[in-house]
Amino acid sequence: HGDSLRQDLIHRDFTMNTLAYHRKQGVIDLYGGAEDFKKRKLRCVGSSLERFCEDPLRILRGLRFASVLDMDIDEEAAAAMRRNKDLLQNVAVERIRNELTQMLCGPSIGRILREFSDVLAVPLPEIKSMIGFEQYHPYHCYDIWGHTVVVVEKVPAEPVLAWAALFHDMGKPFCFSRDPQGVGHFYGHAAKSAEIADRIMERLKFDHVSRKEISFLVEQVTNSFPQWQT
């Protein structure tokens, strides 16, 4: 019985998910999951590389746990996430969309977006052009990606709003210009952002209603504030 339980639990993803209960023995914690959860530490069971190779979606699941539960990801697990990130290309898009949606609504999403942008750029390659893209404008103290992260952090934790916040400036790198004074402008970026957002949502198989609502927010709300177009 003990060996069979251990064999079952060794293939779980994270230690906090290995807790078992026996009606006579009570809680059985073979891998230190209770202590890890108490310390808000997300640690893989056994080899991180093996766990992520068994199911690459666990990479995003880990980021989702860290965002929603405000957990710190173990160094070994974080390194394995980055090493195996390209395996996410082989995961069903519906599963990816669901994990990303929950992750975006977590209270610690800002930290995850900042620290794991390289991992998230596998299912969302469109964010690459935003990272490090300076805006050269007095209204902005962040690059495009940094600004986007702050917006995602500030909106209410609701899927439509979170996705719209992530998408709202994706068109900026393609609409950039500088005036004679060196000030940066992004004329027309709202429409371009909506176009990119719709392409991503089609790829990730969003439902029709969500696509319509998110596209509206990305384009029309931004257009309602002319200064946001500069």
Steps between C-alpha positions, in 0.01 A plus 500: 500500500775742595705425190200532269411838651857623464509389137178685433612820668847512342338585167292788636606848392571701816558395859193685627291267285643182654314515830293186560261398776455167672202455730719341768833673445363841411693726262787329319767739375783309331658793315477796737203656326342644812818685599553625145146635485538663841813676373328585169769305314409330173727198462479208260478141617835336427664618178353825366620416149325163508176643634481765228594254227219270615251783445630837375176672600631471855728791415204734459317330784793587725493861388127504562543365853770758568276781374175394665645373829787751525766230509873518431622252242791282607823581313531151355138506383540847346813391313320189372206712385733709289691200369182321395293800394502407131309182584197723548472509121371143518220571750135541396417869466182464705703381799747785454221758478337376820824514698591844369154636579517388862859617529415850372240540773736412786609762755869436424469513121734800471793308648437203271476715187826676588700193601372246248439702185737265314281201588174680421641608164473139380117488498487879449791587266338839433628633832862477386484825304368684807781401736760775526325725246549852635214744449694829503201687636461716814177317591678166523775400742496133391575320178194353326520168682557661838200729445287203394593306814395791719165528321435127541579536871257788543188375323241297693568125502249418228601299189372740234664801666825315568537383139408846369766653723760255371405571138435874506847617390617206290474711185729775625832361368350497150372859519800675650636831378690791654440866435777758445525547877565129546166427665356161419153453349288195421228630271244234412629248751153424641377351173827311453483367857143380442609327180782316679275416794238347273764291326622367836147428619425310181816294546415423864137423410328761715122491495324749274358717779835544674674584172243767426514656847879498523547642148254779583690594813839492329397724213206715605596581857849607394351712222282674757812660650688686223807549719542122512558504125814711530 
